[in-house]
Amino acid sequence: MHTTLVWNDAGNRGIACERGTALNVLIVEDSARLRDSLGRGLTASGFTVDNAVNGVAACQHLDTYEYELVVLDLGLPGMDGFGVLRHIQGHTTRPRVLVLSARDQIADRVDALNRGADDYLVKPFAFDELVARLHALARRSQDAQTPQLIIGTLTLDPAGRTVRVQDQWLTLTPREFSLLELLMRHRGRAFSRSDILERLAGCESTASDRSVEVLVFGLRRKLEQAGISELVHTRRGFGYLIPKS
């Protein structure tokens, strides 16, 4: 059950940042009350925080400064959150994006994730969960700094978020890319549908097992079209994996 964010200076616990240096976070929220509360809370929790009141201001910040994380509302005046996601996709170095929205339909979550969001949290929310999710996204960014992952002619670049088979570039959705990265990074380990849902869509996601099947099917099809067949295996009773050999 989610609780509404209520800021209380006297009750702040000041959760320590998990990295040695502060994480840079851009909050994109048109509600002044929520924006200020988030700013105070995240600052006290060890983050370095900037604020943007609308999509245009967010894009200006993103073009001027580097951020590891973005907390993004979808219902912004003028340019909405989806416009900001499109803008971020054009950056060479992309921050991780946590969508924070009152839109609670599965279709809204799927749409945001397919357009480049890394996680989705519905308002009202628990502040501790928000902080935990931001730290999880930051750890994912650190993992992306590892070298390229290579299996035969398939090369995945975590930093550049690109995939190619020899000289052919593959166009994957953000969730297809994340699934392929997960399976390549943990080659030989089987991931159940629930494991994949939690890692790719956040533990709060109510997406169904069927959505994972569709995701795997789409990834397999694109790999096969590029000449790589039977890379992702199904191990009955355990889940999906890329075998070690």
C-alpha atoms as a printed R data frame, in Angstrom:
    type eleno elety resid chain resno      x       y       z
1   ATOM     1    CA   MET     A     1  0.000   0.000   0.000
2   ATOM     2    CA   HIS     A     2  1.351   3.418  -0.950
3   ATOM     3    CA   THR     A     3  1.384   6.389   1.352
4   ATOM     4    CA   THR     A     4  1.146  10.028   0.394
5   ATOM     5    CA   LEU     A     5  4.383  11.959   0.592
6   ATOM     6    CA   VAL     A     6  4.184  14.250   3.621
7   ATOM     7    CA   TRP     A     7  7.310  16.227   4.362
8   ATOM     8    CA   ASN     A     8  8.196  16.935   7.971
9   ATOM     9    CA   ASP     A     9 11.527  18.609   8.666
10  ATOM    10    CA   ALA     A    10 11.604  17.302  12.220
11  ATOM    11    CA   GLY     A    11 10.962  13.771  11.069
12  ATOM    12    CA   ASN     A    12 13.483  13.598   8.252
13  ATOM    13    CA   ARG     A    13 15.845  10.650   8.645
14  ATOM    14    CA   GLY     A    14 18.417  11.788   6.089
15  ATOM    15    CA   ILE     A    15 18.997   8.525   4.239
16  ATOM    16    CA   ALA     A    16 22.634   8.436   3.194
17  ATOM    17    CA   CYS     A    17 23.547   8.335  -0.459
18  ATOM    18    CA   GLU     A    18 24.905   4.942  -1.504
19  ATOM    19    CA   ARG     A    19 27.728   6.356  -3.590
20  ATOM    20    CA   GLY     A    20 30.741   8.251  -2.397
21  ATOM    21    CA   THR     A    21 29.662  11.402  -4.231
22  ATOM    22    CA   ALA     A    22 26.221  12.938  -4.484
23  ATOM    23    CA   LEU     A    23 24.013  11.877  -7.345
24  ATOM    24    CA   ASN     A    24 22.755  14.696  -9.553
25  ATOM    25    CA   VAL     A    25 18.967  14.601  -9.877
26  ATOM    26    CA   LEU     A    26 16.665  16.760 -11.980
27  ATOM    27    CA   ILE     A    27 13.091  16.991 -10.656
28  ATOM    28    CA   VAL     A    28 10.589  17.873 -13.392
29  ATOM    29    CA   GLU     A    29  7.289  18.665 -11.656
30  ATOM    30    CA   ASP     A    30  4.795  21.508 -12.124
31  ATOM    31    CA   SER     A    31  3.319  21.252  -8.612
32  ATOM    32    CA   ALA     A    32  5.327  23.699  -6.495
33  ATOM    33    CA   ARG     A    33  4.366  21.955  -3.261
34  ATOM    34    CA   LEU     A    34  5.456  18.500  -4.407
35  ATOM    35    CA   ARG     A    35  8.523  19.850  -6.200
36  ATOM    36    CA   ASP     A    36  9.722  21.647  -3.062
37  ATOM    37    CA   SER     A    37  9.000  18.642  -0.836
38  ATOM    38    CA   LEU     A    38 10.878  16.312  -3.146
39  ATOM    39    CA   GLY     A    39 13.782  18.734  -3.353
40  ATOM    40    CA   ARG     A    40 14.118  18.992   0.423
41  ATOM    41    CA   GLY     A    41 13.748  15.270   0.918
42  ATOM    42    CA   LEU     A    42 16.233  14.217  -1.750
43  ATOM    43    CA   THR     A    43 18.759  16.842  -0.689
44  ATOM    44    CA   ALA     A    44 18.580  15.571   2.885
45  ATOM    45    CA   SER     A    45 19.025  12.038   1.531
46  ATOM    46    CA   GLY     A    46 22.352  12.891  -0.086
47  ATOM    47    CA   PHE     A    47 21.341  13.907  -3.616
48  ATOM    48    CA   THR     A    48 22.227  17.104  -5.482
49  ATOM    49    CA   VAL     A    49 18.943  18.476  -6.797
50  ATOM    50    CA   ASP     A    50 17.863  20.839  -9.583
51  ATOM    51    CA   ASN     A    51 14.259  21.669 -10.424
52  ATOM    52    CA   ALA     A    52 12.309  22.311 -13.614
53  ATOM    53    CA   VAL     A    53  8.679  23.455 -13.667
54  ATOM    54    CA   ASN     A    54  7.849  22.311 -17.215
55  ATOM    55    CA   GLY     A    55  9.157  20.307 -20.144
56  ATOM    56    CA   VAL     A    56 10.913  23.178 -21.893
57  ATOM    57    CA   ALA     A    57 12.818  24.111 -18.743
58  ATOM    58    CA   ALA     A    58 13.731  20.457 -18.246
59  ATOM    59    CA   CYS     A    59 15.235  20.221 -21.733
60  ATOM    60    CA   GLN     A    60 17.252  23.389 -21.123
61  ATOM    61    CA   HIS     A    61 18.670  21.875 -17.927
62  ATOM    62    CA   LEU     A    62 19.458  18.600 -19.673
63  ATOM    63    CA   ASP     A    63 21.276  20.413 -22.482
64  ATOM    64    CA   THR     A    64 23.335  22.443 -20.019
65  ATOM    65    CA   TYR     A    65 24.144  20.066 -17.156
66  ATOM    66    CA   GLU     A    66 24.760  16.353 -16.694
67  ATOM    67    CA   TYR     A    67 22.399  14.344 -14.510
68  ATOM    68    CA   GLU     A    68 22.519  10.727 -13.429
69  ATOM    69    CA   LEU     A    69 18.801  10.703 -12.630
70  ATOM    70    CA   VAL     A    70 15.580  12.457 -13.643
71  ATOM    71    CA   VAL     A    71 12.306  12.358 -11.695
72  ATOM    72    CA   LEU     A    72  9.707  13.168 -14.333
73  ATOM    73    CA   ASP     A    73  6.009  13.995 -14.168
74  ATOM    74    CA   LEU     A    74  4.063  13.237 -17.343
75  ATOM    75    CA   GLY     A    75  1.304  15.842 -17.024
76  ATOM    76    CA   LEU     A    76  3.387  18.954 -17.583
77  ATOM    77    CA   PRO     A    77  2.148  22.220 -19.128
78  ATOM    78    CA   GLY     A    78  3.274  22.852 -22.702
79  ATOM    79    CA   MET     A    79  5.748  20.097 -23.512
80  ATOM    80    CA   ASP     A    80  4.616  17.046 -21.539
81  ATOM    81    CA   GLY     A    81  6.737  14.305 -20.015
82  ATOM    82    CA   PHE     A    82  6.713  12.269 -23.223
83  ATOM    83    CA   GLY     A    83  8.284  15.219 -25.025
84  ATOM    84    CA   VAL     A    84 11.049  15.260 -22.410
85  ATOM    85    CA   LEU     A    85 11.599  11.522 -22.919
86  ATOM    86    CA   ARG     A    86 11.982  12.095 -26.674
87  ATOM    87    CA   HIS     A    87 14.502  14.852 -25.986
88  ATOM    88    CA   ILE     A    88 16.509  12.598 -23.674
89  ATOM    89    CA   GLN     A    89 16.661   9.860 -26.316
90  ATOM    90    CA   GLY     A    90 18.669  12.232 -28.503
91  ATOM    91    CA   HIS     A    91 21.436  12.596 -25.917
92  ATOM    92    CA   THR     A    92 24.629  10.601 -26.235
93  ATOM    93    CA   THR     A    93 24.820  10.215 -22.454
94  ATOM    94    CA   ARG     A    94 21.364   9.502 -21.065
95  ATOM    95    CA   PRO     A    95 20.269   9.871 -17.450
96  ATOM    96    CA   ARG     A    96 18.063   7.214 -15.897
97  ATOM    97    CA   VAL     A    97 14.439   8.380 -15.764
98  ATOM    98    CA   LEU     A    98 11.923   7.612 -13.028
99  ATOM    99    CA   VAL     A    99  8.421   8.663 -14.081
100 ATOM   100    CA   LEU     A   100  6.361   9.922 -11.144
101 ATOM   101    CA   SER     A   101  2.763  10.213 -12.285
102 ATOM   102    CA   ALA     A   102 -0.845  10.051 -11.121
103 ATOM   103    CA   ARG     A   103 -1.676   8.036 -14.255
104 ATOM   104    CA   ASP     A   104 -2.118   4.551 -12.848
105 ATOM   105    CA   GLN     A   105 -3.287   2.536 -15.854
106 ATOM   106    CA   ILE     A   106 -1.093  -0.270 -17.158
107 ATOM   107    CA   ALA     A   107 -1.243   1.246 -20.642
108 ATOM   108    CA   ASP     A   108  0.280   4.495 -19.294
109 ATOM   109    CA   ARG     A   109  3.149   2.617 -17.648
110 ATOM   110    CA   VAL     A   110  3.851   0.500 -20.710
111 ATOM   111    CA   ASP     A   111  3.769   3.592 -22.943
112 ATOM   112    CA   ALA     A   112  6.245   5.475 -20.747
113 ATOM   113    CA   LEU     A   113  8.610   2.507 -20.459
114 ATOM   114    CA   ASN     A   114  8.511   1.898 -24.200
115 ATOM   115    CA   ARG     A   115  9.338   5.557 -24.813
116 ATOM   116    CA   GLY     A   116 12.507   5.431 -22.742
117 ATOM   117    CA   ALA     A   117 11.566   5.650 -19.062
118 ATOM   118    CA   ASP     A   118 13.535   3.304 -16.799
119 ATOM   119    CA   ASP     A   119 10.995   3.028 -13.964
120 ATOM   120    CA   TYR     A   120  7.477   4.186 -13.109
121 ATOM   121    CA   LEU     A   121  6.028   5.110  -9.706
122 ATOM   122    CA   VAL     A   122  2.387   6.056  -9.207
123 ATOM   123    CA   LYS     A   123  1.243   8.983  -7.050
124 ATOM   124    CA   PRO     A   124  0.577   8.904  -4.127
125 ATOM   125    CA   PHE     A   125  3.799   7.172  -3.163
126 ATOM   126    CA   ALA     A   126  6.076   6.359  -0.241
127 ATOM   127    CA   PHE     A   127  9.151   8.598  -0.122
128 ATOM   128    CA   ASP     A   128 11.397   5.735   1.058
129 ATOM   129    CA   GLU     A   129 10.371   3.717  -2.003
130 ATOM   130    CA   LEU     A   130 11.212   6.647  -4.282
131 ATOM   131    CA   VAL     A   131 14.703   6.893  -2.768
132 ATOM   132    CA   ALA     A   132 15.217   3.123  -3.038
133 ATOM   133    CA   ARG     A   133 14.211   3.136  -6.688
134 ATOM   134    CA   LEU     A   134 16.554   6.037  -7.470
135 ATOM   135    CA   HIS     A   135 19.445   4.187  -5.859
136 ATOM   136    CA   ALA     A   136 18.545   1.084  -7.880
137 ATOM   137    CA   LEU     A   137 18.601   3.122 -11.098
138 ATOM   138    CA   ALA     A   138 21.952   4.620 -10.109
139 ATOM   139    CA   ARG     A   139 23.395   1.142  -9.597
140 ATOM   140    CA   ARG     A   140 22.094   0.187 -13.036
141 ATOM   141    CA   SER     A   141 23.926   3.195 -14.489
142 ATOM   142    CA   GLN     A   142 27.137   2.070 -12.807
143 ATOM   143    CA   ASP     A   143 26.697  -1.389 -14.338
144 ATOM   144    CA   ALA     A   144 26.348   0.280 -17.740
145 ATOM   145    CA   GLN     A   145 29.927   1.575 -17.423
146 ATOM   146    CA   THR     A   146 31.248  -1.965 -17.866
147 ATOM   147    CA   PRO     A   147 32.848  -3.017 -21.175
148 ATOM   148    CA   GLN     A   148 30.844  -4.163 -24.170
149 ATOM   149    CA   LEU     A   149 29.090  -7.518 -23.925
150 ATOM   150    CA   ILE     A   150 29.906  -9.839 -26.826
151 ATOM   151    CA   ILE     A   151 28.472 -13.216 -27.839
152 ATOM   152    CA   GLY     A   152 29.730 -14.339 -31.227
153 ATOM   153    CA   THR     A   153 28.809 -11.649 -33.763
154 ATOM   154    CA   LEU     A   154 26.440  -9.931 -31.319
155 ATOM   155    CA   THR     A   155 27.797  -6.864 -29.505
156 ATOM   156    CA   LEU     A   156 25.901  -4.879 -26.868
157 ATOM   157    CA   ASP     A   157 27.288  -1.543 -25.652
158 ATOM   158    CA   PRO     A   158 25.772  -0.700 -22.223
159 ATOM   159    CA   ALA     A   159 27.126   2.854 -22.204
160 ATOM   160    CA   GLY     A   160 25.975   3.773 -25.694
161 ATOM   161    CA   ARG     A   161 22.865   1.573 -25.405
162 ATOM   162    CA   THR     A   162 23.465   0.133 -28.859
163 ATOM   163    CA   VAL     A   163 23.285  -3.410 -30.242
164 ATOM   164    CA   ARG     A   164 24.810  -4.661 -33.471
165 ATOM   165    CA   VAL     A   165 25.338  -7.927 -35.287
166 ATOM   166    CA   GLN     A   166 28.619  -7.539 -37.166
167 ATOM   167    CA   ASP     A   167 28.010  -4.224 -38.987
168 ATOM   168    CA   GLN     A   168 24.219  -4.329 -38.730
169 ATOM   169    CA   TRP     A   169 22.657  -2.134 -36.032
170 ATOM   170    CA   LEU     A   170 19.568  -3.462 -34.272
171 ATOM   171    CA   THR     A   171 16.709  -1.146 -33.334
172 ATOM   172    CA   LEU     A   172 15.382  -2.317 -29.969
173 ATOM   173    CA   THR     A   173 12.865  -0.758 -27.613
174 ATOM   174    CA   PRO     A   174 14.279   0.284 -24.205
175 ATOM   175    CA   ARG     A   175 12.728  -2.790 -22.569
176 ATOM   176    CA   GLU     A   176 14.039  -5.152 -25.265
177 ATOM   177    CA   PHE     A   177 17.508  -3.652 -24.800
178 ATOM   178    CA   SER     A   178 17.300  -4.038 -21.014
179 ATOM   179    CA   LEU     A   179 16.164  -7.653 -21.325
180 ATOM   180    CA   LEU     A   180 18.985  -8.524 -23.729
181 ATOM   181    CA   GLU     A   181 21.517  -6.774 -21.485
182 ATOM   182    CA   LEU     A   182 20.223  -8.656 -18.437
183 ATOM   183    CA   LEU     A   183 20.495 -12.049 -20.128
184 ATOM   184    CA   MET     A   184 23.904 -11.325 -21.681
185 ATOM   185    CA   ARG     A   185 25.332  -9.940 -18.454
186 ATOM   186    CA   HIS     A   186 24.160 -13.007 -16.491
187 ATOM   187    CA   ARG     A   187 24.777 -15.626 -19.155
188 ATOM   188    CA   GLY     A   188 23.768 -19.097 -18.020
189 ATOM   189    CA   ARG     A   189 21.310 -17.866 -15.366
190 ATOM   190    CA   ALA     A   190 17.571 -18.344 -15.899
191 ATOM   191    CA   PHE     A   191 15.248 -15.452 -15.054
192 ATOM   192    CA   SER     A   192 11.582 -16.103 -14.324
193 ATOM   193    CA   ARG     A   193  8.844 -13.856 -15.671
194 ATOM   194    CA   SER     A   194  8.461 -12.228 -12.254
195 ATOM   195    CA   ASP     A   195 12.234 -11.611 -12.084
196 ATOM   196    CA   ILE     A   196 12.126  -9.903 -15.457
197 ATOM   197    CA   LEU     A   197  9.088  -7.810 -14.552
198 ATOM   198    CA   GLU     A   198 10.758  -6.589 -11.367
199 ATOM   199    CA   ARG     A   199 14.074  -5.761 -12.990
200 ATOM   200    CA   LEU     A   200 12.690  -4.109 -16.122
201 ATOM   201    CA   ALA     A   201  9.520  -2.418 -14.884
202 ATOM   202    CA   GLY     A   202 10.046  -1.962 -11.151
203 ATOM   203    CA   CYS     A   203  8.685  -4.084  -8.339
204 ATOM   204    CA   GLU     A   204  5.403  -2.166  -8.273
205 ATOM   205    CA   SER     A   205  4.523  -2.958 -11.864
206 ATOM   206    CA   THR     A   206  1.263  -4.837 -12.334
207 ATOM   207    CA   ALA     A   207  2.148  -5.934 -15.861
208 ATOM   208    CA   SER     A   208  1.281  -9.555 -16.566
209 ATOM   209    CA   ASP     A   209  3.340 -12.616 -17.426
210 ATOM   210    CA   ARG     A   210  1.889 -12.306 -20.903
211 ATOM   211    CA   SER     A   211  3.703  -8.988 -21.402
212 ATOM   212    CA   VAL     A   212  7.019 -10.746 -20.711
213 ATOM   213    CA   GLU     A   213  6.186 -13.404 -23.299
214 ATOM   214    CA   VAL     A   214  5.447 -10.673 -25.840
215 ATOM   215    CA   LEU     A   215  8.709  -8.913 -24.946
216 ATOM   216    CA   VAL     A   216 10.762 -12.094 -25.388
217 ATOM   217    CA   PHE     A   217  9.000 -12.904 -28.645
218 ATOM   218    CA   GLY     A   218  9.769  -9.446 -30.043
219 ATOM   219    CA   LEU     A   219 13.428  -9.655 -29.031
220 ATOM   220    CA   ARG     A   220 13.825 -13.124 -30.532
221 ATOM   221    CA   ARG     A   221 12.230 -12.009 -33.788
222 ATOM   222    CA   LYS     A   222 14.590  -9.040 -34.169
223 ATOM   223    CA   LEU     A   223 17.613 -11.208 -33.402
224 ATOM   224    CA   GLU     A   224 16.498 -13.822 -35.922
225 ATOM   225    CA   GLN     A   225 15.987 -11.145 -38.578
226 ATOM   226    CA   ALA     A   226 19.609 -10.128 -37.970
227 ATOM   227    CA   GLY     A   227 20.782 -13.709 -38.444
228 ATOM   228    CA   ILE     A   228 20.963 -14.842 -34.809
229 ATOM   229    CA   SER     A   229 18.543 -17.637 -33.990
230 ATOM   230    CA   GLU     A   230 17.955 -19.594 -30.788
231 ATOM   231    CA   LEU     A   231 19.998 -17.206 -28.635
232 ATOM   232    CA   VAL     A   232 17.377 -16.768 -25.903
233 ATOM   233    CA   HIS     A   233 16.278 -20.135 -24.543
234 ATOM   234    CA   THR     A   234 13.239 -21.074 -22.469
235 ATOM   235    CA   ARG     A   235 13.957 -23.429 -19.573
236 ATOM   236    CA   ARG     A   236 10.604 -24.845 -18.548
237 ATOM   237    CA   GLY     A   237  9.842 -24.156 -14.912
238 ATOM   238    CA   PHE     A   238 12.765 -21.738 -14.522
239 ATOM   239    CA   GLY     A   239 12.480 -18.976 -17.115
240 ATOM   240    CA   TYR     A   240 14.570 -17.435 -19.900
241 ATOM   241    CA   LEU     A   241 18.328 -17.487 -20.345
242 ATOM   242    CA   ILE     A   242 21.230 -17.303 -22.762
243 ATOM   243    CA   PRO     A   243 23.275 -20.516 -22.303
244 ATOM   244    CA   LYS     A   244 26.965 -20.224 -21.546
245 ATOM   245    CA   SER     A   245 27.835 -22.327 -24.568
